[in-house]
């Protein structure tokens, strides 16, 4: 078993590098209009947070691919902590604002930004800068109402048979998941799949025991149409709440895609991890939630500095 | 004059409510939310006498006292929100009550002076008791501990019902958003000790059955203090020669300040409400400045024996409370910025201003009951299982009217130890079950992390070997904020809890 893991990871790393080289080459040599099928995974580098998001959505085929005119959109950034954007514990506010703006331009009827925070909600919404930025961009920024959680059964759950989930998850047409890439002392990394915890009610602390199985259980019922991982700044150590600027690294990357496992798997690279080392990703793949082997999901890449 | 007074009463009651609602995160009010508490001369007097220092914030109270010398008990009639509440309650609930005979009322009204002497003597012996009796404190405490939590529960229930209406979700949510900005806190405030505080408040209201403003006439020690200062007032009630001595004003006076013939006035009792001016059928009554006064009997009718009794009672009670009780010291966690325990108790008026604003952020502060002895009753303590001290918050010190909690700079507060966290390894999940948890570590707000973990390979009871992250506390870093205890996912007894070990105190500055 152990051997197998090593072998697999070696294989996929090689594949990974070769495929990214190929994609890079393709991007450089081929005119972008030739793409026939819209990509599942895109990676954009070296620009401001807003530009990165705009670039990523552009490569994915534009926001209209996900948001149709008159639809309602639920945007779920990470606003969990009473921390400043520079501390990289919460999603970049400019990135959130840009997503809201793009949704609005795509003709969304209603855009709501929401998160169940760990510190006092008003502090987090304020300090993260997301409340202001998203409101200015035209979203409704709302606080969680405790009575609006609904017990949802999890048919494919191994450990969880049901869990209270926020009503908007089912009342909105499109969910856009906007995590920030952080290290996490319990799960290794916190990316898209972990970010959906902000839509959960109940005693979330209980989820920490046998975390990997439970987070996959939950991801089997909460299915975002699009995951945009903000890695403009990442938190390398002491995640998820951080607090020290020494743990922050400015990466200037945005990874976005439609496959929640593949986007997370790709983002593992930021932390020098192989996706197979992250137990919940491996389990998510095994249980059919998405692709773990990034080589099988060719990433479309774009570097602002190189173009 | 009556209409002006009613407008003033309404204005100050609304101001009280407005300031009350302002006491929350984000706290960027134009006026300090503890303005009313600061303006009580009784609070200023007793905290000064008991601790021998005075917070600069309480200067407003002294200003009111100085204004009382020429203008009398205007504060009671025109400003005091408890007085307004009692007036309103009297009109709503006790309309048809018969007035008791005047002489009974006159006997009762000396009580408040006795109470004042009791409090002042106790304060001289370093025990501050105004916290139990001051009307502004009483009202603030009742509003914080009972009224607001109930109001929130009620409003939340209305919203919950409204949220059930399928087609109006967005409108209701927008309204809820607005309400959260102005009326409702982000989470239901939970404050302990509600029952005792409710009973006291209801009693004060119910005394309205005996007479109008019974509390103000007979019990309020602040009223007594202001009454004593009004004895040689310049603003007088004047009755001109057209008076027919019909006795209407005497019957209508809510303070029983007017003599039998309608001509004389008790300067220590009159609160200048203007009822007599408005109702006099011959328009004989007016208020004006002057030295001449007509009085009937003594203004302050307190025998020497009574004074002595009240003084002895104050002294004995103060000494009784000061008997050292070993168990009470160093057991409780005080808010960050609390001054040393002895002075803290002399200054703290249990107004619950800190508890109220804390409920809008971390929610760790609660009025104490059995945790401290009687001398510390209802003083603020941290109960970390109910809430925690927000790392980025200094609000309790900002709203403390007496300086018992000093206002701290954020950088200082973030390093100030209020306690220290300890793992209970028989309870904590990783320690007892060898399963990963680390919720406490995740929430620890310190940049360097006061909770860390060792990765260890352990053998479980069933003989299986596995690796587990075993958490521990770095004592030098832990500031005792208690978020680890609050968020510990175990039901009931937490796997980590904070104790008062190393509870740092701050010097009283102002």
Interface residues (C-beta under 8 A of the other chain):
Chain A: X82 X110 X118 X119 X120 X121 X122 X123 X126 X127 X140 X142 X143 X145 X146 X147 X148 X171 X184 X185 X186 X203 X204 X205 X206 X208 X209 X210 X211 X238 X240 X241 X242 X243 X244 X247
Chain B: X25 X26 X156 X159 X160 X163 X169 X170 X173 X174 X176 X177 X180 X186 X187 X360 X361 X362 X390 X391 X392 X393 X429 X433 X435 X436 X437 X438 X439 X441 X442 X443 X444 X445 X446 X447 X448 X449 X453 X469 X487 X488 X489
